[in-house]
Amino acid sequence: MAKTGIIYGINGPIVYLKGDAGFTMNEMVYVGRENLVGEVIGLTSRGTTIQVYEETTGLKPGETVTGTGAPVSVTLAPGILTNIFDGIERPLSEIAKTSGAYINRGVSVDSLDTSRKWKTHMTVKKGDRVFGGTIIAEVPETPAIVHKVMVPPDKEGYVLSVAEDGEYTINDPLVTIQTMDGREEALTMTQKWPIRMARPTAKRFPASQPLITGQRILDTLFPLAKGGTAAIPGGFGTGKTMTQHQIAKWSDANIIIYIGCGERGNEMTQVLEEFSELIDPKTGNPLMDRTTLIANTSNMPVAAREASLYAGLTLAEYYRDMGYHVAIMADSTSRWAEALRELSGRLEEMPAEEGFPAYLASKLSAFYERAGMMQNLNGTEGSVTIIGAVSPQGGDFSEPVTQNTKRFVRCFWGLDKSLAYARHFPAISWLTSYSEYLNDLGPWYTEQVDKRFVDYRNRIVYLLSQESSLMEIVKLIGGDVLPDDQKLILEIAKVIRVGFLQQNAFHKDDTCVPMEKQFKMMEVILHLYKKSRSLISMGMPMSVLKEDPIFDKVIAIKYDVPNDRPDMFEDYKKQIDRFYDAVVERNA
């Protein structure tokens, strides 16, 4: 029989019960007459504290709270991809059928369609030994992704019977096993997993291969590893969401989980509309075939916002266990931290810096810690990569969420307001951003792209930092007083900024650039710098070099050279050599 308790106090989303109702920590409960979903977050002998994931308006002391005996969990089975959920895995399309455009309180719908039949191919036979993670069946969930039905991590035994290949619902028994303690148990496609508990793995691998995004400033200057963590902090309008869109569309992750956590409703609507229209460049199918969206807008209850990140993480870990590379876009972790702050205030906890709870750092750490490239229990390899947007108020990177996030991520893509206002996109600042994965990924670049790749990348970064130092002098006393070799650095840095770092998302070749073209572009820019520096050392003034349109030609490479024609770069190097010879001849 379900345990119950009586409400004696309500403070926003926080509900208090008197005495010990017999609930357990993190247990999911139903609150009041409308059965609002809640979670136990505090237990003492004198009372129980519950956070409610829905609006508590109209709730009264004296109403009953009923326990479920299980923690807050998500349902894992075919049907997750292409779906749009709220923060606690309720499908918005099903909610719309029952309650219209607005989500009613206490609405109870199945997380996944239990009546739909899936074409199922069995992969085990009678007598097989199975354990947590063993793949027992394969289901084509979408044209892009094959869903691998696995034994839950805590089950082990021998197969007694196997269903025929055919069409089954997610709750139909597929395999019957005899567990190690002699019991018979039927396995279906469905698993339940607590959102706050990481799914187990066999081994964690160090970072060794990059998540290729097709964005030059990310892939070349500040790369992110598969299974890595990255933060995109930036003020309002600097392009956090658009950067995540580009990564979601073009990165070589198999599956995308997009968590809209506390963002504005109109922005989330735009995301939902755009994602449903996007075509996956790899397969030609809709991008939604390998995407799941979790929509938890700023006008939804704050407690559900706090849970939405963990729900998305658990879905990602589930697909990782099948051997897929999953990328999570969390937009934004600042709104999640604000939900923590509000709940902490309601609980009358001692506030730390800027009112955030003292445990903000450990919560962020626990979130980012669940990323990684793993060997799964079934021997496959998969990864969860977390890319979290941070929205510091007023673009101030010294505030607590940005500073604490910096401690736990190894890749920091800082967006710059002045670059965004100058229409330089992506507006990632090459002076404040960094990636700690560069040394880990060096061998991959050497083997897969070119052994000179990291050296060229370091030279490009050096020229940009030199430009920054020289611009301080130019601002004080003007550029005319600089010697010609320093004027050349400013000119080449402009070529790098405009021709390499700036990228046009609406141009068919420039929106996503393969690694080979990125390397060749660096090679041509550095070749131009080398030849120009030789001319300056011969005493040629910078004004003579500027007479030739070669600098503008190199800037235009990103548009003029198609992605599938890397052979054209040799012609550009020959043009630079001809420019060098012509200047020498004219001034001989």
C-alpha positions in Angstrom: 0.0 0.0 0.0 1.3 3.5 -0.9 2.5 5.7 1.9 0.8 9.0 2.4 1.4 12.3 4.3 -0.6 15.4 5.0 0.5 18.9 3.8 0.9 21.5 6.6 2.9 24.2 4.8 3.4 25.6 1.2 6.0 28.1 0.0 5.9 28.4 -3.8 7.1 25.1 -5.2 8.2 23.8 -1.7 5.7 21.8 0.3 6.1 20.7 3.9 4.6 17.6 5.6 4.5 17.2 9.4 6.1 14.1 10.9 7.7 11.1 9.2 5.4 9.9 6.4 7.8 7.1 5.6 9.0 8.5 2.3 12.6 8.0 1.1 15.0 10.7 -0.1 14.5 11.7 -3.8 11.2 9.6 -4.0 8.7 10.7 -6.5 5.4 11.7 -5.0 1.9 12.9 -6.1 0.8 16.1 -4.3 -2.8 17.2 -3.6 -6.1 16.4 -5.3 -4.7 17.1 -8.8 -1.8 14.6 -8.3 1.0 17.2 -9.0 4.4 15.6 -9.6 6.9 16.2 -6.8 10.2 14.9 -5.3 11.3 14.5 -1.7 14.3 16.7 -1.1 14.5 16.8 2.7 13.7 14.4 5.5 13.8 14.7 9.3 11.9 13.0 12.1 9.8 16.2 12.5 8.9 16.7 8.8 9.4 16.0 5.1 10.2 18.6 2.4 9.0 18.2 -1.2 9.7 20.2 -4.3 6.8 20.2 -6.7 7.4 20.2 -10.5 4.2 22.0 -11.3 2.4 25.2 -10.3 1.2 25.0 -6.7 -1.5 27.8 -6.9 -4.7 26.6 -5.1 -2.9 23.8 -3.1 -4.1 23.8 0.5 -2.8 22.5 3.9 -4.6 19.3 4.8 -4.4 17.8 1.3 -2.7 14.4 0.9 0.7 13.5 -0.6 1.0 9.9 -2.0 4.4 8.2 -2.4 5.3 6.1 -5.5 8.1 4.1 -3.8 10.5 5.0 -6.6 12.8 7.9 -7.4 12.1 10.4 -10.1 12.9 8.4 -13.3 12.7 8.6 -17.0 11.3 5.9 -19.3 13.8 4.6 -21.8 12.6 2.8 -24.9 12.1 3.4 -28.7 10.2 6.6 -29.4 12.5 9.1 -27.6 14.0 10.4 -30.8 12.0 13.0 -32.8 10.0 13.7 -29.6 9.6 17.0 -27.7 9.3 16.6 -23.9 8.9 18.9 -21.0 11.4 18.9 -18.1 10.1 15.6 -16.6 9.8 13.6 -19.9 6.1 14.3 -20.6 5.6 14.5 -24.4 4.2 18.0 -25.3 2.3 16.6 -28.3 0.3 14.2 -26.1 -0.3 17.0 -23.5 -1.6 19.2 -26.3 -4.2 16.5 -27.2 -5.5 16.4 -23.7 -5.2 20.0 -22.5 -4.8 22.2 -25.5 -2.2 24.9 -26.0 -1.6 25.3 -22.2 -0.3 22.5 -19.9 -2.9 21.7 -17.3 -1.7 20.9 -13.8 -1.6 17.2 -12.8 -1.8 16.1 -16.5 -0.9 12.4 -16.7 0.3 11.1 -20.0 2.7 8.2 -20.8 6.2 9.4 -21.6 6.4 7.2 -24.7 3.7 5.7 -27.0 2.7 2.3 -25.5 0.4 1.4 -28.4 2.7 1.9 -31.3 4.2 -1.4 -32.7 8.0 -1.4 -33.6 9.6 -3.7 -36.1 11.9 -5.8 -33.9 14.8 -8.1 -34.8 16.0 -10.3 -32.0 19.8 -10.7 -31.4 19.9 -13.4 -28.7 18.9 -17.0 -28.6 17.8 -19.5 -26.0 20.6 -20.5 -23.6 22.6 -17.3 -24.0 24.2 -15.8 -20.9 23.1 -12.1 -20.7 24.1 -9.4 -18.3 23.6 -5.6 -17.9 24.0 -3.9 -21.3 23.6 -7.0 -23.5 21.8 -6.1 -26.7 18.8 -8.4 -27.0 17.0 -6.8 -29.9 17.4 -4.1 -32.6 14.6 -1.7 -33.6 14.9 0.9 -36.5 13.7 3.8 -34.4 14.1 6.4 -37.2 15.7 6.1 -40.7 18.9 7.4 -39.1 19.2 5.5 -35.8 18.9 1.8 -34.9 17.6 1.5 -31.3 19.4 -1.3 -29.5 17.2 -2.9 -26.8 19.5 -3.7 -23.8 19.3 -5.7 -20.6 18.9 -3.3 -17.7 22.3 -2.7 -15.9 21.2 -4.5 -12.7 19.9 -7.7 -14.4 21.9 -10.9 -15.3 21.0 -14.4 -16.1 20.3 -17.1 -18.8 17.8 -16.8 -21.7 14.9 -19.2 -21.3 12.8 -18.0 -24.3 13.0 -15.5 -27.1 10.1 -13.9 -29.1 10.1 -14.3 -32.9 11.2 -11.4 -35.1 8.1 -9.2 -35.6 6.2 -6.1 -34.5 5.9 -5.4 -30.7 5.0 -2.5 -28.4 7.5 -1.2 -25.9 5.7 -3.2 -23.1 5.5 -6.6 -24.8 7.8 -9.3 -23.3 10.7 -10.0 -25.8 12.9 -12.3 -23.7 12.4 -14.4 -20.6 15.5 -14.9 -18.5 16.4 -16.9 -15.4 18.2 -14.6 -13.0 21.2 -15.7 -11.0 19.0 -16.3 -8.0 16.7 -18.7 -9.9 13.7 -16.3 -10.6 12.1 -16.0 -14.0 11.9 -12.5 -15.4 10.4 -11.1 -18.6 12.3 -8.3 -20.4 10.6 -5.7 -22.5 12.0 -2.8 -24.6 11.3 -0.5 -21.6 13.7 0.5 -18.8 13.2 3.0 -16.0 16.2 4.9 -14.7 16.5 7.5 -11.9 17.6 10.9 -13.4 20.0 11.8 -10.7 22.0 8.6 -10.9 24.6 8.1 -13.7 24.3 4.9 -15.7 27.2 2.5 -15.1 30.0 1.9 -17.5 33.0 -0.4 -17.7 35.8 2.1 -18.3 36.4 5.8 -19.0 38.8 6.7 -21.9 41.0 9.8 -22.0 40.1 12.4 -24.7 41.6 11.2 -28.0 39.4 12.4 -30.9 37.7 15.7 -31.6 34.0 16.5 -32.1 34.2 17.9 -35.6 31.8 20.8 -36.0 32.8 22.4 -39.3 33.3 25.7 -37.5 36.9 26.8 -38.1 37.4 28.7 -34.9 36.2 25.7 -32.9 37.9 22.8 -34.8 41.2 24.5 -35.4 41.8 27.0 -32.6 39.7 25.7 -29.6 38.8 22.0 -30.3 36.4 20.0 -28.2 36.9 16.3 -27.7 34.2 13.7 -28.0 33.1 13.0 -24.4 34.4 16.5 -23.5 32.8 19.5 -21.8 32.5 23.0 -23.2 30.9 26.3 -22.0 29.6 29.0 -24.3 29.3 32.1 -22.1 28.0 35.4 -23.6 25.7 38.3 -23.0 22.3 38.8 -24.6 22.4 38.7 -28.4 26.0 37.4 -28.8 24.9 34.2 -30.5 25.0 31.4 -27.9 21.9 29.6 -29.2 23.0 30.1 -32.9 26.4 28.6 -32.1 24.7 25.6 -30.5 22.4 25.3 -33.6 25.4 25.1 -35.9 27.1 22.5 -33.7 23.8 20.5 -33.5 23.4 20.6 -37.3 27.0 20.0 -38.5 28.9 18.1 -35.8 29.7 14.5 -36.3 27.8 13.4 -33.2 25.2 10.6 -33.9 22.5 12.0 -31.7 21.7 15.5 -30.4 19.8 16.2 -27.1 18.8 19.8 -27.0 17.7 21.0 -23.5 16.0 24.5 -23.5 16.3 25.2 -19.8 14.6 28.4 -18.7 14.9 30.1 -22.0 12.2 32.6 -23.3 9.1 30.9 -24.7 9.4 32.7 -28.1 13.1 31.6 -28.5 12.2 28.0 -27.6 9.3 28.1 -30.2 11.9 29.3 -32.8 14.2 26.4 -31.9 11.3 23.9 -32.2 10.2 25.3 -35.5 13.7 25.5 -37.0 14.8 22.0 -35.8 11.7 20.4 -37.3 12.5 22.0 -40.7 16.3 21.3 -40.8 17.6 18.6 -43.1 20.4 16.4 -41.8 23.3 17.1 -44.2 24.7 13.6 -43.7 21.6 11.6 -44.6 19.2 14.0 -46.3 16.6 13.0 -43.7 15.0 15.5 -41.2 17.5 16.4 -38.5 14.8 15.5 -35.9 15.4 11.8 -36.8 18.4 11.9 -34.5 17.3 14.7 -32.2 15.3 14.9 -28.9 14.2 18.3 -27.6 13.5 19.0 -23.9 11.5 22.3 -23.7 11.3 23.9 -20.2 10.7 27.6 -20.8 11.1 30.4 -18.2 7.4 30.6 -17.4 7.3 26.9 -16.4 7.8 26.0 -12.7 11.4 26.3 -11.5 11.7 22.9 -9.9 11.1 21.2 -13.3 13.8 23.4 -14.8 16.2 22.0 -12.3 15.2 18.4 -13.2 15.3 19.0 -17.0 19.1 18.9 -17.2 19.2 15.5 -15.4 16.4 14.1 -17.6 18.3 15.1 -20.7 21.6 13.6 -19.4 20.0 10.3 -18.6 18.5 10.0 -22.1 22.0 10.8 -23.5 23.7 8.1 -21.4 21.1 5.6 -22.5 22.0 6.1 -26.2 25.7 6.2 -25.3 25.2 2.7 -23.8 24.2 1.6 -27.3 27.5 2.7 -28.7 26.5 6.2 -30.1 28.2 9.5 -29.7 25.7 11.9 -28.2 26.0 15.7 -27.9 24.0 17.6 -25.3 23.2 21.3 -25.8 22.2 22.8 -22.5 20.7 26.3 -23.0 21.3 27.6 -20.5 22.9 26.5 -17.3 22.5 30.0 -15.9 18.7 29.6 -15.8 19.2 26.2 -14.2 21.4 27.9 -11.5 18.8 30.6 -11.0 16.2 27.8 -10.3 18.6 26.4 -7.7 18.9 29.8 -6.2 15.1 30.3 -6.0 14.5 26.8 -4.4 17.4 27.4 -2.0 15.8 30.7 -0.9 12.5 29.0 -0.4 14.2 26.4 1.8 15.8 29.2 3.8 19.3 27.9 3.2 22.3 30.1 3.9 23.1 32.0 0.6 26.6 32.2 -0.8 27.9 34.6 -3.5 25.2 36.6 -5.2 22.5 34.6 -3.4 23.4 31.3 -5.1 23.4 28.3 -2.8 26.8 27.2 -1.4 26.4 23.9 -3.3 26.3 25.5 -6.7 29.8 24.4 -7.5 29.2 20.7 -6.6 25.9 20.7 -8.6 27.7 22.0 -11.7 30.5 19.6 -11.1 28.1 16.6 -10.8 26.4 17.7 -14.1 29.6 18.1 -16.2 31.2 15.0 -14.6 28.7 12.7 -16.4 30.3 13.6 -19.8 32.9 11.2 -21.1 34.1 8.7 -23.8 33.2 5.4 -22.3 33.5 1.6 -22.8 30.0 0.4 -22.1 29.0 -2.7 -20.2 28.4 -4.5 -23.5 31.8 -3.7 -24.9 30.8 -1.0 -27.3 32.3 2.5 -27.1 30.1 5.7 -26.9 30.4 9.2 -25.6 28.4 12.0 -24.1 29.7 15.5 -24.9 28.2 18.4 -22.9 28.0 21.9 -24.4 26.5 24.3 -21.9 25.5 27.9 -22.7 26.0 30.4 -19.8 24.1 33.7 -19.7 26.0 36.0 -17.3 24.0 39.1 -16.4 25.3 42.0 -18.4 27.9 39.8 -20.0 30.0 39.8 -16.8 32.2 36.7 -16.8 33.3 37.2 -13.2 29.8 36.2 -11.9 29.6 32.8 -9.9 28.0 30.6 -12.6 30.6 31.4 -15.2 33.5 31.2 -12.8 32.4 27.9 -11.3 31.6 26.5 -14.8 35.2 27.4 -15.8 36.5 25.1 -13.0 34.7 22.0 -14.5 34.9 22.4 -18.3 38.1 22.0 -20.3 36.9 24.1 -23.3 35.8 27.7 -22.9 34.3 29.5 -25.9 33.8 33.1 -24.7 31.4 35.2 -26.8 32.3 38.8 -27.2 29.7 41.6 -27.4 31.8 43.9 -29.5 32.4 41.2 -32.1 28.7 40.4 -32.3 27.8 44.1 -32.7 30.4 44.3 -35.5 28.6 41.4 -37.2 31.6 39.1 -36.8 30.1 35.6 -36.3 30.7 33.3 -34.6 31.4 36.0 -32.1 33.9 33.8 -30.1 36.8 35.8 -28.7 40.1 34.3 -29.6 41.7 36.2 -26.7 39.5 34.9 -23.8 38.7 31.4 -25.2 40.8 28.3 -24.6 40.8 24.6 -25.0 42.7 22.2 -22.7 42.1 19.3 -25.2 44.7 20.5 -27.7 47.6 18.3 -26.4 45.2 15.3 -26.1 44.0 15.7 -29.7 47.5 16.5 -31.2 48.1 12.8 -32.3 44.7 12.7 -34.0 45.4 15.9 -36.0 48.8 14.5 -37.0 47.4 11.2 -38.2 44.1 12.3 -39.7 44.9 15.8 -41.1 48.6 16.7 -41.3 51.6 16.5 -39.1 52.0 20.3 -39.4 48.5 21.1 -38.3 49.1 21.9 -34.6 52.2 24.0 -35.5 50.2 26.1 -38.0 47.4 26.5 -35.5 49.9 27.8 -32.9 51.4 30.3 -35.4 47.9 31.6 -36.2 47.2 32.1 -32.5 50.5 33.8 -32.0 49.8 36.3 -34.9 46.4 37.1 -33.3 47.9 37.8 -29.9 50.6 39.9 -31.5 47.8 41.9 -33.2 46.1 42.5 -29.9 49.3 43.9 -28.4 50.0 46.2 -31.4 46.4 47.5 -31.4 47.1 48.9 -27.9 49.9 51.0 -29.4 47.8 52.0 -32.5 45.0 53.3 -30.2 47.5 55.5 -28.3 49.6 56.9 -31.1 48.2 55.7 -34.4 49.3 53.1 -36.9 51.6 55.2 -39.1 54.5 55.1 -36.6 54.7 51.3 -36.6 57.6 49.7 -38.5 56.7 47.8 -41.6 57.1 44.3 -40.1 54.5 45.2 -37.4 52.2 46.7 -40.0 52.4 43.4 -41.8 51.4 41.5 -38.7 48.2 43.8 -38.5 47.5 43.1 -42.2 47.9 39.3 -41.9 45.9 39.2 -38.6 43.1 41.0 -40.5 43.3 38.2 -43.2 43.0 35.6 -40.4 40.1 37.4 -38.7 38.0 38.0 -41.8 39.1 35.2 -44.0 39.4 32.4 -41.5 37.7 33.0 -38.2 34.6 34.8 -39.5 32.1 32.3 -41.0 28.9 32.7 -43.0 26.2 30.3 -41.9 24.1 31.1 -45.0 26.8 30.2 -47.6 26.7 26.7 -48.9 30.5 26.1 -48.6 31.3 28.3 -45.7 28.6 27.1 -43.2 30.5 23.9 -42.6 34.1 23.4 -43.6 36.0 20.0 -43.6 39.2 19.7 -41.7 41.3 19.4 -44.9 40.1 22.8 -46.2 40.7 24.3 -42.8 44.3 23.2 -42.8 44.9 24.3 -46.4 43.4 27.8 -45.6 45.9 28.1 -42.7 48.7 26.9 -45.1 47.9 29.6 -47.7 47.6 32.4 -45.1 51.0 31.5 -43.5 52.6 31.2 -47.0 51.4 34.7 -47.7 52.9 35.9 -44.4 56.2 34.2 -45.1 56.6 35.7 -48.6 55.5 39.1 -47.4 57.9 39.1 -44.5 60.7 38.2 -46.9 59.8 41.3 -49.0 59.7 43.5 -45.8 63.2 42.2 -44.8 64.5 43.3 -48.2 63.3 46.8 -47.4 60.0 46.9 -49.3 57.5 49.2 -47.6 54.1 47.8 -46.6 52.4 50.4 -49.0 54.0 48.6 -52.0 52.7 45.2 -50.8 49.2 46.6 -50.3 49.1 47.7 -54.0 48.5 44.1 -55.0 45.0 42.6 -54.4 46.6 39.3 -53.1 45.5 40.0 -49.5 41.8 40.4 -50.5 42.1 37.2 -52.7 43.3 35.2 -49.7 40.4 36.5 -47.6 38.0 35.4 -50.3 39.3 31.8 -50.4 36.5 30.7 -48.0 33.9 31.5 -50.7 36.0 30.9 -53.9 37.3 27.4 -53.1 34.5 24.8 -52.9 34.8 22.3 -50.1 35.4 19.4 -52.5 38.2 21.1 -54.4 41.3 21.2 -52.1 43.5 20.9 -55.2 42.7 24.6 -55.9 44.9 25.8 -53.0 48.1 25.0 -54.9 47.0 27.7 -57.5 46.7 30.3 -54.6 50.3 29.4 -53.4 51.5 29.9 -57.0 49.7 33.3 -57.2 51.5 34.3 -53.9 54.8 33.3 -55.4 54.1 35.3 -58.6 53.2 38.3 -56.4 56.5 38.0 -54.6 58.5 37.7 -57.8 56.6 40.7 -59.4 57.3 43.0 -56.4 61.0 42.0 -56.4 61.2 42.6 -60.2 59.5 46.0 -60.0 61.8 47.3 -57.3 65.0 45.7 -58.5 
